[in-house]
Amino acid sequence: MNCPGCLTTGLGPGYIASFAICGLFFILGLGVLFWASRNGKLDGLDDTKFAMLQDED
């Protein structure tokens, strides 16, 4: 069996840049989630869910 190229030659700059961008988006998402939970933006989500399920006759 042949060993994958990244194990023998290391990761190229394209892979490093793409992992860095993905990590940046992950950290940004965690920050936004933390901000929303501290400011009460995530409160009352059940009310929205139940409002969508109600029939308007």
C-alpha positions as a Markdown table, in Angstrom:
| # | Residue | x | y | z |
|---|---|---|---|---|
| 1 | Met | 0.0 | 0.0 | 0.0 |
| 2 | Asn | 1.1 | 3.5 | -0.7 |
| 3 | Cys | 1.3 | 6.0 | 2.1 |
| 4 | Pro | -0.7 | 9.2 | 1.5 |
| 5 | Gly | 1.4 | 12.1 | 0.3 |
| 6 | Cys | 0.6 | 14.3 | 3.3 |
| 7 | Leu | 2.1 | 11.8 | 5.7 |
| 8 | Thr | 5.4 | 11.6 | 3.8 |
| 9 | Thr | 5.8 | 15.2 | 2.6 |
| 10 | Gly | 3.8 | 17.2 | 5.1 |
| 11 | Leu | 0.8 | 19.4 | 4.5 |
| 12 | Gly | 1.1 | 22.1 | 1.8 |
| 13 | Pro | 0.3 | 25.8 | 2.3 |
| 14 | Gly | -3.1 | 25.3 | 0.8 |
| 15 | Tyr | -4.2 | 22.8 | 3.4 |
| 16 | Ile | -2.8 | 24.9 | 6.2 |
| 17 | Ala | -4.7 | 28.0 | 4.9 |
| 18 | Ser | -7.9 | 26.1 | 4.5 |
| 19 | Phe | -7.6 | 24.6 | 8.0 |
| 20 | Ala | -6.9 | 28.1 | 9.4 |
| 21 | Ile | -10.0 | 29.5 | 7.7 |
| 22 | Cys | -12.2 | 26.7 | 9.0 |
| 23 | Gly | -10.7 | 27.2 | 12.5 |
| 24 | Leu | -11.4 | 30.9 | 12.3 |
| 25 | Phe | -15.1 | 30.3 | 11.3 |
| 26 | Phe | -15.4 | 27.8 | 14.2 |
| 27 | Ile | -14.1 | 30.2 | 16.7 |
| 28 | Leu | -16.2 | 33.0 | 15.3 |
| 29 | Gly | -19.3 | 30.8 | 15.6 |
| 30 | Leu | -18.5 | 29.9 | 19.2 |
| 31 | Gly | -18.1 | 33.6 | 19.9 |
| 32 | Val | -21.5 | 34.5 | 18.3 |
| 33 | Leu | -23.2 | 31.7 | 20.2 |
| 34 | Phe | -21.6 | 32.9 | 23.5 |
| 35 | Trp | -22.7 | 36.5 | 22.8 |
| 36 | Ala | -26.2 | 35.4 | 21.9 |
| 37 | Ser | -26.6 | 33.4 | 25.1 |
| 38 | Arg | -25.2 | 36.3 | 27.3 |
| 39 | Asn | -27.6 | 38.9 | 25.7 |
| 40 | Gly | -30.7 | 36.7 | 25.9 |
| 41 | Lys | -31.1 | 36.2 | 22.2 |
| 42 | Leu | -31.6 | 32.5 | 22.7 |
| 43 | Asp | -34.4 | 32.9 | 25.3 |
| 44 | Gly | -38.0 | 32.2 | 24.1 |
| 45 | Leu | -37.1 | 29.8 | 21.3 |
| 46 | Asp | -39.9 | 27.5 | 22.4 |
| 47 | Asp | -42.4 | 30.3 | 21.9 |
| 48 | Thr | -41.4 | 30.6 | 18.2 |
| 49 | Lys | -41.6 | 26.8 | 17.7 |
| 50 | Phe | -45.1 | 26.7 | 19.2 |
| 51 | Ala | -46.2 | 29.7 | 17.2 |
| 52 | Met | -45.3 | 28.0 | 13.9 |
| 53 | Leu | -47.3 | 24.9 | 14.9 |
| 54 | Gln | -50.5 | 26.8 | 15.7 |
| 55 | Asp | -53.2 | 26.7 | 13.0 |
| 56 | Glu | -54.6 | 30.1 | 12.1 |
| 57 | Asp | -58.3 | 29.6 | 11.2 |
